[in-house]
Amino acid sequence: MDEVDAMARAGESVGKAVRAVRRSAVRAGQAGADKAVVLAERAEGKLAERGVTTDHLRAVVADKAGVLVERAEAAEKSTRKTRKQLAKRAKGVRKDVVKATERARKEARSRAKDVRKAAKQARKEFSVGQQPKSRRWPWVVGILVAGAAAAYVALTRRPQEVHLEEEPLASEPETSPNGVAHETPAARNGRVSDRT
């Protein structure tokens, strides 16, 4: 409720202020009109002292107003002409700008194509320059390692294959000192004998 009362009082005070301003404006307008009448009477008195009548003054003001109207019309005509000329020039400039824009777009497209081609070529050249050259030394090292391994295997097996004593041939049976003939292990060729 208090808010509603406060709003109502605020509305009333605003209304009073508006009415006061209107009254002041009316008074100021009346005072201005009264002052203008007084000044006009004084001006007429001074003009009368110099021999100028109100009719003469009206004619002079009318002439000056006519001249001002003629000048305003001339200025309007010249501004119309100027506006038309500026509009024509603006159309020409717009056309030129549109043409120049189209030319610039076409040129930009062609340059963009050239730039793309050059970039692609540069990428290719750069990637070719960045690829590592084929290295031959890993192959050489591999061959040397393989050769060394083969030599190692050959040298480690060689002592087993070298026979320091000659073995008797497998076809001849050996005779023991007691005169019994028996087969050598090489002659048996994997056969198991009954003799021990």
Secondary structure in CASP SS format (residue, H / E / C, confidence):
PFRMAT SS
TARGET T0000
AUTHOR 0000-0000-0000
METHOD secondary structure of the structure
MODEL  1
M C 1.00
D H 1.00
E H 1.00
V H 1.00
D H 1.00
A H 1.00
M H 1.00
A H 1.00
R H 1.00
A H 1.00
G H 1.00
E H 1.00
S H 1.00
V H 1.00
G H 1.00
K H 1.00
A H 1.00
V H 1.00
R H 1.00
A H 1.00
V H 1.00
R H 1.00
R H 1.00
S H 1.00
A H 1.00
V H 1.00
R H 1.00
A H 1.00
G H 1.00
Q H 1.00
A H 1.00
G H 1.00
A H 1.00
D H 1.00
K H 1.00
A H 1.00
V H 1.00
V H 1.00
L H 1.00
A H 1.00
E H 1.00
R H 1.00
A H 1.00
E H 1.00
G H 1.00
K H 1.00
L H 1.00
A H 1.00
E H 1.00
R H 1.00
G C 1.00
V C 1.00
T C 1.00
T H 1.00
D H 1.00
H H 1.00
L H 1.00
R H 1.00
A H 1.00
V H 1.00
V H 1.00
A H 1.00
D H 1.00
K H 1.00
A H 1.00
G H 1.00
V H 1.00
L H 1.00
V H 1.00
E H 1.00
R H 1.00
A H 1.00
E H 1.00
A H 1.00
A H 1.00
E H 1.00
K H 1.00
S H 1.00
T H 1.00
R H 1.00
K H 1.00
T H 1.00
R H 1.00
K H 1.00
Q H 1.00
L H 1.00
A H 1.00
K H 1.00
R H 1.00
A H 1.00
K H 1.00
G H 1.00
V H 1.00
R H 1.00
K H 1.00
D H 1.00
V H 1.00
V H 1.00
K H 1.00
A H 1.00
T H 1.00
E H 1.00
R H 1.00
A H 1.00
R H 1.00
K H 1.00
E H 1.00
A H 1.00
R H 1.00
S H 1.00
R H 1.00
A H 1.00
K H 1.00
D H 1.00
V H 1.00
R H 1.00
K H 1.00
A H 1.00
A H 1.00
K H 1.00
Q H 1.00
A H 1.00
R H 1.00
K H 1.00
E H 1.00
F H 1.00
S H 1.00
V H 1.00
G H 1.00
Q H 1.00
Q C 1.00
P C 1.00
K C 1.00
S C 1.00
R C 1.00
R C 1.00
W H 1.00
P H 1.00
W H 1.00
V H 1.00
V H 1.00
G H 1.00
I H 1.00
L H 1.00
V H 1.00
A H 1.00
G H 1.00
A H 1.00
A H 1.00
A H 1.00
A H 1.00
Y H 1.00
V H 1.00
A H 1.00
L H 1.00
T H 1.00
R H 1.00
R H 1.00
P H 1.00
Q H 1.00
E H 1.00
V C 1.00
H C 1.00
L C 1.00
E C 1.00
E C 1.00
E C 1.00
P C 1.00
L C 1.00
A C 1.00
S C 1.00
E C 1.00
P C 1.00
E E 1.00
T E 1.00
S C 1.00
P C 1.00
N C 1.00
G C 1.00
V C 1.00
A E 1.00
H E 1.00
E C 1.00
T C 1.00
P H 1.00
A H 1.00
A H 1.00
R H 1.00
N C 1.00
G C 1.00
R C 1.00
V C 1.00
S C 1.00
D C 1.00
R C 1.00
T C 1.00
END
